[in-house]
Structure formats: C-alpha cells, structure tokens
Amino acid sequence: MEVTFVCLGNICRSPMAELIFKDMVEREGLSSRFNITSYGTSDWEEGNPIYPPAAKTLAEHGIHGTHIARQLSLRDVINNDYILVMDSQNLMDVLRLTGGKFGQKIFKLCSFTSNPRDIADPWYTRDFEGAYWDIVDGCRSFLNYLLRRV
C-alpha cells in the first residue's frame, strides 16, 4: 500500500507523520506491506532536511530517520493509495493540483480520529510536541482504519 503524508513545506508535519507511521507499521510487523513517503504542497523547502525542532521532538520519543523535502506532483497523487494532508489548506492545495480528481484517496489525517481537526503547523505555533501528539493520534487512527478493512 502506497501512503503519503502532505503538509506545506515538507520539513515539519508531513515528515514527522512519515516517520511516526513507519515506526507504527514496523512495530506491527507490517513494514513489507507499505511504502510510506511525504511531500509538501510548495517547493519552498525542497532539498532541505527535516526541520531540527521536528527531528528533536521525534528523537525525544524514540523515533529517528532522515528526510529530504520534496514537492508533491500530480504523478505522486496518482501513484499513491492514500494522500493524508495535515490541514484544510493542504487539502485545498492538493485538490487544486488534481483539478478536483482523486478525492476518494485524499483525506485530512485527523479525519480518521474521534476528534477530526487540522494539525496546526508548528513552524508557526512552535508547538512541536502538540503537533507530535496530533500526528500520533491521526496515524494510529488511520492504521486502525486500514486494519479493520483487511
């Protein structure tokens, strides 16, 4: 299954989600069933590593990995089974990119939780810990959704 996470710049929320979800599926023994990536809707940070405060927050929770920011393309949307965005603006940007197509595979990550919401951008809020826990909730709920479907 091809799963990609999307935020604005691909240096905070979406790479955090990518690494958190990879950790979750590995702990469940499901790594071989997934290809997990992340992208940004903009090219502002393309080529940059994960933002240091985001990496620090992940490391504090025992999650490590590398990441280089990339911009989402229409081909990426077509080639993935699920596109999981962090907020309403990301959703609008992806739908604009696709011309409104492929809506059946584009979701806000926290739409799978019992408390659907946007994940605030910690680049602006500086609340990386809060973003971490929102992402964990979204990823856990999404994985449970998938496991109920098989």
Contacts in CASP RR format, 6 or more apart in sequence:
PFRMAT RR
TARGET T0000
AUTHOR 0000-0000-0000
METHOD contacts of the structure
MODEL  1
MEVTFVCLGNICRSPMAELIFKDMVEREGLSSRFNITSYGTSDWEEGNPI
YPPAAKTLAEHGIHGTHIARQLSLRDVINNDYILVMDSQNLMDVLRLTGG
KFGQKIFKLCSFTSNPRDIADPWYTRDFEGAYWDIVDGCRSFLNYLLRRV
1 33 0 8 1.000
1 34 0 8 1.000
1 35 0 8 1.000
1 81 0 8 1.000
1 82 0 8 1.000
1 146 0 8 1.000
2 34 0 8 1.000
2 35 0 8 1.000
2 37 0 8 1.000
2 79 0 8 1.000
2 80 0 8 1.000
2 81 0 8 1.000
2 82 0 8 1.000
3 21 0 8 1.000
3 34 0 8 1.000
3 35 0 8 1.000
3 36 0 8 1.000
3 37 0 8 1.000
3 80 0 8 1.000
3 81 0 8 1.000
3 82 0 8 1.000
3 84 0 8 1.000
4 18 0 8 1.000
4 36 0 8 1.000
4 37 0 8 1.000
4 38 0 8 1.000
4 39 0 8 1.000
4 72 0 8 1.000
4 76 0 8 1.000
4 80 0 8 1.000
4 82 0 8 1.000
4 83 0 8 1.000
4 84 0 8 1.000
5 13 0 8 1.000
5 14 0 8 1.000
5 15 0 8 1.000
5 17 0 8 1.000
5 18 0 8 1.000
5 21 0 8 1.000
5 36 0 8 1.000
5 37 0 8 1.000
5 38 0 8 1.000
5 39 0 8 1.000
5 84 0 8 1.000
5 85 0 8 1.000
5 86 0 8 1.000
5 109 0 8 1.000
6 14 0 8 1.000
6 38 0 8 1.000
6 39 0 8 1.000
6 40 0 8 1.000
6 41 0 8 1.000
6 72 0 8 1.000
6 83 0 8 1.000
6 84 0 8 1.000
6 85 0 8 1.000
6 86 0 8 1.000
6 90 0 8 1.000
6 94 0 8 1.000
7 13 0 8 1.000
7 14 0 8 1.000
7 17 0 8 1.000
7 38 0 8 1.000
7 40 0 8 1.000
7 41 0 8 1.000
7 85 0 8 1.000
7 86 0 8 1.000
7 87 0 8 1.000
7 90 0 8 1.000
7 121 0 8 1.000
8 40 0 8 1.000
8 41 0 8 1.000
8 42 0 8 1.000
8 44 0 8 1.000
8 86 0 8 1.000
8 89 0 8 1.000
8 90 0 8 1.000
8 121 0 8 1.000
8 123 0 8 1.000
9 40 0 8 1.000
9 41 0 8 1.000
9 42 0 8 1.000
9 44 0 8 1.000
9 45 0 8 1.000
9 69 0 8 1.000
10 38 0 8 1.000
10 39 0 8 1.000
10 40 0 8 1.000
10 45 0 8 1.000
10 46 0 8 1.000
10 67 0 8 1.000
10 69 0 8 1.000
10 70 0 8 1.000
10 71 0 8 1.000
11 45 0 8 1.000
11 48 0 8 1.000
11 49 0 8 1.000
11 50 0 8 1.000
11 51 0 8 1.000
11 54 0 8 1.000
11 67 0 8 1.000
11 69 0 8 1.000
11 123 0 8 1.000
12 50 0 8 1.000
12 51 0 8 1.000
12 53 0 8 1.000
12 54 0 8 1.000
12 121 0 8 1.000
12 122 0 8 1.000
12 123 0 8 1.000
12 128 0 8 1.000
12 131 0 8 1.000
13 54 0 8 1.000
13 86 0 8 1.000
13 119 0 8 1.000
13 121 0 8 1.000
13 122 0 8 1.000
13 131 0 8 1.000
13 135 0 8 1.000
14 38 0 8 1.000
14 39 0 8 1.000
14 40 0 8 1.000
14 86 0 8 1.000
15 38 0 8 1.000
15 50 0 8 1.000
15 54 0 8 1.000
15 67 0 8 1.000
15 69 0 8 1.000
16 50 0 8 1.000
16 54 0 8 1.000
16 57 0 8 1.000
16 58 0 8 1.000
16 131 0 8 1.000
16 132 0 8 1.000
16 135 0 8 1.000
17 38 0 8 1.000
17 84 0 8 1.000
17 86 0 8 1.000
17 109 0 8 1.000
17 135 0 8 1.000
17 139 0 8 1.000
18 36 0 8 1.000
18 37 0 8 1.000
18 38 0 8 1.000
18 67 0 8 1.000
19 58 0 8 1.000
19 63 0 8 1.000
19 64 0 8 1.000
19 65 0 8 1.000
19 67 0 8 1.000
20 58 0 8 1.000
20 63 0 8 1.000
20 132 0 8 1.000
20 135 0 8 1.000
20 136 0 8 1.000
20 139 0 8 1.000
21 34 0 8 1.000
21 36 0 8 1.000
21 139 0 8 1.000
21 142 0 8 1.000
21 143 0 8 1.000
22 31 0 8 1.000
22 34 0 8 1.000
22 36 0 8 1.000
23 63 0 8 1.000
24 139 0 8 1.000
24 140 0 8 1.000
24 143 0 8 1.000
25 31 0 8 1.000
25 33 0 8 1.000
25 34 0 8 1.000
25 36 0 8 1.000
25 143 0 8 1.000
28 143 0 8 1.000
37 76 0 8 1.000
37 80 0 8 1.000
38 67 0 8 1.000
39 70 0 8 1.000
39 71 0 8 1.000
39 72 0 8 1.000
39 76 0 8 1.000
40 69 0 8 1.000
40 70 0 8 1.000
40 71 0 8 1.000
40 72 0 8 1.000
40 90 0 8 1.000
41 71 0 8 1.000
41 72 0 8 1.000
41 90 0 8 1.000
41 93 0 8 1.000
41 94 0 8 1.000
41 97 0 8 1.000
42 71 0 8 1.000
43 71 0 8 1.000
45 69 0 8 1.000
46 69 0 8 1.000
46 70 0 8 1.000
46 71 0 8 1.000
47 68 0 8 1.000
47 69 0 8 1.000
47 70 0 8 1.000
48 68 0 8 1.000
48 69 0 8 1.000
49 55 0 8 1.000
49 66 0 8 1.000
49 67 0 8 1.000
49 68 0 8 1.000
49 69 0 8 1.000
50 58 0 8 1.000
50 65 0 8 1.000
50 66 0 8 1.000
50 67 0 8 1.000
50 69 0 8 1.000
51 123 0 8 1.000
53 122 0 8 1.000
53 126 0 8 1.000
53 128 0 8 1.000
54 122 0 8 1.000
54 128 0 8 1.000
54 131 0 8 1.000
55 65 0 8 1.000
56 128 0 8 1.000
57 128 0 8 1.000
57 129 0 8 1.000
57 131 0 8 1.000
57 132 0 8 1.000
58 64 0 8 1.000
58 65 0 8 1.000
58 132 0 8 1.000
61 132 0 8 1.000
72 94 0 8 1.000
72 97 0 8 1.000
73 97 0 8 1.000
74 97 0 8 1.000
74 98 0 8 1.000
77 83 0 8 1.000
77 94 0 8 1.000
77 97 0 8 1.000
77 98 0 8 1.000
77 102 0 8 1.000
77 105 0 8 1.000
77 106 0 8 1.000
78 102 0 8 1.000
80 105 0 8 1.000
81 105 0 8 1.000
82 105 0 8 1.000
82 107 0 8 1.000
82 142 0 8 1.000
83 94 0 8 1.000
83 102 0 8 1.000
83 105 0 8 1.000
83 106 0 8 1.000
83 107 0 8 1.000
84 107 0 8 1.000
84 108 0 8 1.000
84 109 0 8 1.000
84 142 0 8 1.000
85 91 0 8 1.000
85 94 0 8 1.000
85 106 0 8 1.000
85 107 0 8 1.000
85 108 0 8 1.000
85 109 0 8 1.000
86 108 0 8 1.000
86 109 0 8 1.000
86 118 0 8 1.000
86 119 0 8 1.000
86 121 0 8 1.000
86 135 0 8 1.000
87 108 0 8 1.000
87 118 0 8 1.000
87 119 0 8 1.000
87 120 0 8 1.000
87 121 0 8 1.000
88 108 0 8 1.000
88 118 0 8 1.000
90 108 0 8 1.000
91 106 0 8 1.000
91 108 0 8 1.000
94 106 0 8 1.000
95 103 0 8 1.000
95 106 0 8 1.000
98 106 0 8 1.000
108 116 0 8 1.000
108 118 0 8 1.000
109 119 0 8 1.000
109 135 0 8 1.000
109 138 0 8 1.000
109 139 0 8 1.000
109 142 0 8 1.000
110 116 0 8 1.000
110 117 0 8 1.000
110 118 0 8 1.000
110 119 0 8 1.000
110 134 0 8 1.000
110 137 0 8 1.000
110 138 0 8 1.000
110 141 0 8 1.000
112 138 0 8 1.000
112 141 0 8 1.000
112 142 0 8 1.000
112 144 0 8 1.000
112 145 0 8 1.000
113 137 0 8 1.000
113 138 0 8 1.000
113 141 0 8 1.000
114 141 0 8 1.000
115 137 0 8 1.000
117 134 0 8 1.000
119 131 0 8 1.000
119 134 0 8 1.000
119 135 0 8 1.000
120 127 0 8 1.000
120 130 0 8 1.000
120 131 0 8 1.000
120 134 0 8 1.000
121 131 0 8 1.000
122 128 0 8 1.000
122 130 0 8 1.000
122 131 0 8 1.000
125 131 0 8 1.000
END
